[in-house]
Amino acid sequence: MYGGNIFSGHTRRHRPAAPKVPADRGLVVEDAATGYCGAVVGMEKTYDGDFVRLEDGRRQTRLFAMRDSAFLIDGQTVTLVRPTPAKKVEPTRSASGSTRVEGLRARTALPSRIWVEGIHDAAIVERVWGHDLRVEGVVVEHIEGLDNLADRLAEFGPGPGRKVGVLADHLVEGSKETRMTQNLGPHVLVTGHPYIDVWEAVRPKAVGIAAWPSIPRGEDWKTGICRELGWGTPQDGWRRVYGAVSTFRDLEAPLIGAVERLVDFVTEP
């Protein structure tokens, strides 16, 4: 006695469902209806459903509807489906290139400090080394120029376990900055870079220029730079410079080395 559905037809007439295959970019498939063969290069969603874009060996592309059992892979009938979105991979490195510490909690600040000349220096140091400094509990402060350094040191009182690292602009032999940062004692370390301003320590390529222009002595450097590059005001120029820095690779080596030395100095036991 036949116990099945008499309207369903013979079991030999039912084809098994074609396996579903994600249409990952680069997958080579054949359109079963036309024989067109190509690699998946994109997806498009239309009012008529999802379509896959295939590119053949001549770099020509065509769109095909992603119908059931509409494609072949190595001669086997398949149904293409949208690829599963890739899981977002969290960066394992900080902007400075160090190993990122996940789940970082606020830490009591160390007594030691890193001082920089101005707010732009502080912003760039925070942009690149901020994660590292929070891990170590190091605070960065700007002192509005080296002219204030002696008074700030007298007020702070460096000593064992209470160090000060100073980042100076234009620290070259014979400069005023070099003379002002000598013989400050064993608990103070001054490092720096040879550039007139921290802007110049950003690689020209990062800000989309061939090189930093030369500005005549006696003229405000940032104003001259913005005039030569057509950047508008120094405030406009700063937005360009700051927006161009995302990792240590956007900075010149002397600045990178100077900051790394200061971090090591103030975090030594």
C-alpha positions as CSV (number, residue, x, y, z in Angstrom):
1,M,0.0,0.0,0.0
2,Y,1.4,3.4,-1.0
3,G,1.6,5.8,2.0
4,G,3.2,8.9,0.4
5,N,1.7,12.0,-1.1
6,I,0.3,10.9,-4.5
7,F,0.6,14.5,-5.8
8,S,4.3,14.9,-5.1
9,G,5.5,12.7,-7.9
10,H,8.1,10.0,-8.0
11,T,11.1,10.5,-5.7
12,R,13.4,10.1,-8.7
13,R,12.0,13.4,-10.0
14,H,13.1,15.4,-7.0
15,R,16.6,16.9,-7.3
16,P,18.6,17.4,-4.2
17,A,19.1,21.0,-3.2
18,A,22.3,22.5,-4.6
19,P,24.8,23.4,-1.9
20,K,25.1,27.0,-0.9
21,V,28.4,28.6,-1.5
22,P,29.4,32.1,-0.2
23,A,30.3,34.4,-3.1
24,D,33.6,35.4,-1.7
25,R,35.7,37.8,-3.8
26,G,38.0,35.9,-6.2
27,L,35.8,32.7,-6.3
28,V,35.6,31.4,-9.9
29,V,32.2,30.2,-11.0
30,E,30.3,29.5,-14.2
31,D,26.8,30.8,-15.0
32,A,24.9,27.6,-15.8
33,A,22.5,29.3,-18.3
34,T,25.1,31.1,-20.5
35,G,28.4,29.3,-19.8
36,Y,30.0,32.7,-18.8
37,C,32.9,32.0,-16.5
38,G,34.6,34.5,-14.2
39,A,35.8,35.5,-10.8
40,V,33.6,37.2,-8.2
41,V,34.5,40.9,-8.0
42,G,31.5,42.3,-6.3
43,M,27.9,42.2,-5.2
44,E,24.9,44.4,-6.0
45,K,21.5,44.6,-4.4
46,T,18.6,45.6,-6.7
47,Y,14.8,45.6,-6.5
48,D,15.0,42.2,-8.2
49,G,17.2,40.7,-5.6
50,D,20.9,40.1,-5.2
51,F,23.2,40.0,-8.2
52,V,26.9,38.9,-8.4
53,R,29.4,40.6,-10.7
54,L,31.8,38.3,-12.5
55,E,35.0,39.3,-14.3
56,D,36.3,37.1,-17.1
57,G,39.9,36.7,-18.4
58,R,39.6,39.8,-20.6
59,R,38.7,41.9,-17.5
60,Q,35.1,42.3,-18.8
61,T,32.4,42.1,-16.1
62,R,28.7,41.0,-16.2
63,L,26.0,40.8,-13.6
64,F,24.1,37.6,-12.8
65,A,21.1,37.1,-10.6
66,M,21.9,34.9,-7.6
67,R,19.1,32.3,-8.2
68,D,18.9,28.8,-6.8
69,S,21.2,26.3,-8.6
70,A,22.2,29.0,-11.1
71,F,26.0,28.5,-11.0
72,L,28.6,25.8,-11.5
73,I,31.8,25.2,-9.7
74,D,34.0,22.6,-11.2
75,G,30.9,21.2,-12.9
76,Q,28.9,21.0,-9.7
77,T,25.7,22.9,-9.5
78,V,25.7,25.4,-6.6
79,T,23.6,28.3,-5.2
80,L,25.6,31.4,-4.5
81,V,24.8,33.3,-1.4
82,R,26.1,36.5,0.1
83,P,29.4,36.0,1.9
84,T,29.5,36.1,5.7
85,P,30.9,39.5,6.8
86,A,34.4,39.2,8.0
87,K,34.8,39.7,11.7
88,K,36.4,42.9,12.6
89,V,39.9,42.3,13.8
90,E,41.0,44.5,16.6
91,P,44.5,45.9,16.2
92,T,47.1,44.2,18.3
93,R,49.5,47.1,18.1
94,S,49.2,50.6,19.4
95,A,49.9,53.7,17.2
96,S,53.5,53.6,18.5
97,G,54.0,50.0,17.4
98,S,53.9,48.6,20.9
99,T,51.7,45.6,22.0
100,R,48.2,46.9,22.7
101,V,47.0,46.2,26.3
102,E,43.3,45.2,26.1
103,G,40.8,46.0,28.9
104,L,43.1,48.9,30.2
105,R,41.9,50.4,33.4
106,A,42.8,53.9,34.7
107,R,46.1,53.8,36.6
108,T,47.3,56.2,39.3
109,A,49.7,58.6,37.6
110,L,53.4,58.2,38.4
111,P,55.1,61.1,40.2
112,S,57.4,61.4,37.1
113,R,56.3,63.6,34.2
114,I,57.1,64.2,30.5
115,W,57.1,67.9,29.6
116,V,56.8,69.2,26.0
117,E,57.0,72.8,24.8
118,G,53.6,73.4,23.4
119,I,50.1,72.1,23.0
120,H,50.8,70.8,19.4
121,D,53.7,68.7,20.7
122,A,51.5,67.3,23.5
123,A,48.7,66.4,21.0
124,I,51.0,64.5,18.7
125,V,52.7,62.7,21.5
126,E,49.2,61.7,22.8
127,R,48.1,60.7,19.3
128,V,51.0,58.2,18.9
129,W,52.1,57.2,22.4
130,G,48.8,57.8,24.3
131,H,48.1,54.1,24.8
132,D,51.6,53.4,26.1
133,L,51.6,56.4,28.5
134,R,48.2,55.3,30.0
135,V,49.6,51.8,30.5
136,E,52.6,53.2,32.4
137,G,50.6,56.0,34.2
138,V,52.7,58.8,32.7
139,V,51.3,62.3,32.4
140,V,52.4,64.6,29.5
141,E,52.2,68.4,30.2
142,H,53.1,71.3,28.0
143,I,55.1,74.2,29.5
144,E,54.5,76.8,26.8
145,G,58.2,77.0,25.8
146,L,61.6,76.3,27.2
147,D,61.8,79.8,28.7
148,N,59.6,78.4,31.5
149,L,61.7,75.3,32.1
150,A,63.9,76.5,35.0
151,D,60.9,77.9,37.0
152,R,58.9,74.7,36.4
153,L,61.8,72.5,37.5
154,A,62.3,74.6,40.7
155,E,58.6,74.3,41.4
156,F,58.4,70.5,40.7
157,G,61.5,69.5,42.5
158,P,62.9,66.4,40.6
159,G,64.4,63.7,42.6
160,P,64.6,59.9,42.9
161,G,61.4,58.4,41.7
162,R,60.2,61.8,40.6
163,K,61.8,62.4,37.3
164,V,61.2,64.8,34.5
165,G,61.7,64.1,30.8
166,V,61.7,67.1,28.5
167,L,61.0,67.0,24.8
168,A,62.5,70.1,23.1
169,D,62.2,71.5,19.5
170,H,65.2,72.5,17.5
171,L,67.7,70.8,19.8
172,V,70.8,71.2,17.7
173,E,74.4,72.1,18.6
174,G,74.8,75.8,19.4
175,S,71.1,76.6,19.6
176,K,69.4,78.5,22.4
177,E,67.4,75.4,23.2
178,T,70.6,73.4,23.7
179,R,72.1,76.0,26.0
180,M,68.9,76.1,28.1
181,T,68.8,72.4,28.7
182,Q,72.2,71.6,29.9
183,N,73.4,70.6,33.5
184,L,69.9,70.0,34.9
185,G,70.8,67.1,37.1
186,P,70.5,63.3,37.1
187,H,66.7,63.3,37.5
188,V,66.0,65.4,34.4
189,L,66.5,64.1,30.8
190,V,66.2,66.4,27.8
191,T,65.8,64.9,24.4
192,G,64.6,66.5,21.2
193,H,64.6,66.8,17.5
194,P,66.4,69.1,15.1
195,Y,63.2,70.6,13.6
196,I,62.1,74.2,14.1
197,D,58.6,73.0,15.1
198,V,56.9,69.7,15.8
199,W,55.0,70.1,12.6
200,E,58.2,69.7,10.7
201,A,58.7,66.3,12.5
202,V,55.7,65.0,10.6
203,R,56.8,63.3,7.4
204,P,56.0,65.5,4.3
205,K,54.4,62.5,2.6
206,A,51.9,62.1,5.4
207,V,50.6,65.6,4.9
208,G,50.7,65.3,1.1
209,I,53.6,67.6,0.3
210,A,57.0,67.0,-1.3
211,A,59.0,68.8,1.4
212,W,58.5,71.4,4.2
213,P,59.2,74.9,2.7
214,S,62.1,77.0,4.1
215,I,60.9,80.1,6.0
216,P,63.1,83.2,6.4
217,R,64.5,83.8,9.9
218,G,62.5,86.3,11.9
219,E,59.2,85.3,10.4
220,D,56.7,83.2,12.4
221,W,57.3,79.7,11.1
222,K,53.8,78.4,11.1
223,T,52.4,81.5,9.4
224,G,55.1,81.2,6.7
225,I,54.4,77.5,6.2
226,C,50.7,78.1,5.8
227,R,51.3,80.9,3.3
228,E,53.7,78.9,1.2
229,L,51.4,75.8,1.1
230,G,48.2,77.7,0.7
231,W,46.8,76.3,4.0
232,G,45.1,79.4,5.2
233,T,45.7,80.2,8.9
234,P,48.0,78.4,11.3
235,Q,44.8,76.9,12.8
236,D,43.8,75.5,9.4
237,G,47.4,74.2,9.0
238,W,47.3,72.5,12.4
239,R,44.1,70.6,11.5
240,R,45.9,69.3,8.4
241,V,49.0,68.3,10.3
242,Y,47.2,66.6,13.2
243,G,44.8,64.8,10.9
244,A,47.7,63.4,9.0
245,V,49.2,61.6,12.0
246,S,47.8,58.2,13.0
247,T,50.9,56.1,13.8
248,F,54.6,56.4,14.4
249,R,55.2,55.8,10.7
250,D,53.9,59.3,10.0
251,L,56.7,60.9,12.1
252,E,60.4,61.4,11.4
253,A,62.9,59.1,13.2
254,P,64.5,61.8,15.5
255,L,61.1,62.6,17.1
256,I,60.3,58.9,17.5
257,G,63.6,58.2,19.2
258,A,63.4,61.2,21.4
259,V,60.0,60.3,22.8
260,E,60.9,56.6,23.3
261,R,63.9,57.6,25.3
262,L,61.8,59.9,27.6
263,V,59.2,57.1,28.2
264,D,62.0,54.7,29.2
265,F,63.6,57.3,31.4
266,V,60.6,58.3,33.5
267,T,59.3,54.7,33.8
268,E,62.6,53.1,35.0
269,P,62.3,51.8,38.6
